[in-house]
Amino acid sequence: MTRQFICIDSLQNSLLLYFPICRILKSLADKARLLFFVFKIKANMREEIIGDCRLILSDCREVLPSIGKMDAVVTDPPYGLGDRMQGGTWGSKDKYSKMRLWDQSAPQEAINTLKDIGSHFIIWGGNYFHLPPSRCWLIWDKLNAVKTMSDFEMAWTNLDRTAKRFSHPVGFHAYGHPTEKPLSLMQWCLQQLPEACGTILDPFMGTGTTGVACVKRGQKFTGIEIEPKYFDIACMRIEDAYKQPDMFIEARALPEQLSLSST
Ligand SMILES: C[S@@+](CC[C@H](N)C(=O)[O-])C[C@H]1O[C@@H](n2cnc3c(N)ncnc32)[C@H](O)[C@@H]1O
């Protein structure tokens, strides 16, 4: 596994991103934090190539027009719940208070551009977006959801197959992201896609859970994340995933080894 660092051009439109959100935010403190957040993105924009994964630290709206075609888009975008996930015993923690910055509204425009990029789609929180009717919704039944959180989450897909449910407790956010998805859930998502899907895009990568699932299945992954802290965690997780190949990858490599020993 190789790792390569590439510096890319900074965001051209970072201030265009600032002003619309700034109008929604009421307190001066929130506006100042947003300004800091926007400049932090501008200063840090970069790209890392780790094995078969391309990780981009950027606003996906800037990168998506030139990202190229992918077999599938598997993503967990902001649902626009930043203001709702506040207060209470856990809502006042730093990781939830920062959600107001990146989860202010559901990014419908970015979701619209995805249709020109992917062939197959799994979009968590699909019920927060304007998407066509679908036969195959995927449901994550959280089993242990608390009263103030949803009992289940829904992913919209364009797959021509029956709707499916995955039952798994919410668990512990091991990497400090307030909306981190369980790895087993994202592995299950990849299993729902046609076998031929070799290239996967997640434009709202967070801590890289989709990417780790791709590495474990031997699929090529492109991930985009706007927040440097989560981007760095994603890089670390994906590098670690390559160091710990699982049974699935070994099983795929087996036929090659057999043909070697028989020559
Ligand atoms: C729901 S979280 C994804 C969490 C991820 N599934 C995980 O397991 O860590 C959505 C992520 O999208 C990122 N984000 C929000 N707006 C973005 C944008 N315009 N471009 C790229 N990333 C963005 C946020 O920083 C956040 O980490």
The ligand as an SDF file (V2000), in Angstrom:
LIG
                    3D

 27 29  0  0  0  0  0  0  0  0999 V2000
  -23.3330   12.6740    8.2480 C   0  0  0  0  0  0  0  0  0  0  0  0
  -21.6510   13.0730    8.2420 S   0  0  0  0  0  0  0  0  0  0  0  0
  -20.8790   11.5890    7.5840 C   0  0  0  0  0  0  0  0  0  0  0  0
  -20.3820   10.6730    8.6580 C   0  0  0  0  0  0  0  0  0  0  0  0
  -19.7640    9.4070    8.0970 C   0  0  0  0  0  0  0  0  0  0  0  0
  -20.7630    8.5440    7.5450 N   0  0  0  0  0  0  0  0  0  0  0  0
  -18.9630    8.6510    9.1470 C   0  0  0  0  0  0  0  0  0  0  0  0
  -19.2700    7.4730    9.4170 O   0  0  0  0  0  0  0  0  0  0  0  0
  -18.0240    9.2470    9.7200 O   0  0  0  0  0  0  0  0  0  0  0  0
  -21.5470   14.1880    6.9220 C   0  0  0  0  0  0  0  0  0  0  0  0
  -20.1680   14.7850    6.7030 C   0  0  0  0  0  0  0  0  0  0  0  0
  -20.2280   15.6420    5.5710 O   0  0  0  0  0  0  0  0  0  0  0  0
  -19.3060   16.6940    5.7560 C   0  0  0  0  0  0  0  0  0  0  0  0
  -19.7170   17.7850    4.8670 N   0  0  0  0  0  0  0  0  0  0  0  0
  -20.7060   18.7000    5.0510 C   0  0  0  0  0  0  0  0  0  0  0  0
  -20.7980   19.5180    3.9810 N   0  0  0  0  0  0  0  0  0  0  0  0
  -19.8490   19.1010    3.0950 C   0  0  0  0  0  0  0  0  0  0  0  0
  -19.4500   19.5360    1.7980 C   0  0  0  0  0  0  0  0  0  0  0  0
  -20.0550   20.5700    1.2090 N   0  0  0  0  0  0  0  0  0  0  0  0
  -18.4250   18.8870    1.1780 N   0  0  0  0  0  0  0  0  0  0  0  0
  -17.8180   17.8250    1.7750 C   0  0  0  0  0  0  0  0  0  0  0  0
  -18.1420   17.3740    3.0130 N   0  0  0  0  0  0  0  0  0  0  0  0
  -19.1530   17.9880    3.6600 C   0  0  0  0  0  0  0  0  0  0  0  0
  -19.3960   17.0260    7.2440 C   0  0  0  0  0  0  0  0  0  0  0  0
  -18.2220   17.6430    7.7280 O   0  0  0  0  0  0  0  0  0  0  0  0
  -19.6490   15.6280    7.8470 C   0  0  0  0  0  0  0  0  0  0  0  0
  -18.4400   15.0730    8.3420 O   0  0  0  0  0  0  0  0  0  0  0  0
  1  2  1  0
  2  3  1  0
  2 10  1  0
  3  4  1  0
  4  5  1  0
  5  6  1  0
  5  7  1  0
  7  8  2  0
  7  9  1  0
 10 11  1  0
 11 12  1  0
 11 26  1  0
 12 13  1  0
 13 14  1  0
 13 24  1  0
 14 15  1  0
 14 23  1  0
 15 16  2  0
 16 17  1  0
 17 18  1  0
 17 23  2  0
 18 19  1  0
 18 20  2  0
 20 21  1  0
 21 22  2  0
 22 23  1  0
 24 25  1  0
 24 26  1  0
 26 27  1  0
M  CHG  2   2   1   9  -1
M  END
$$$$
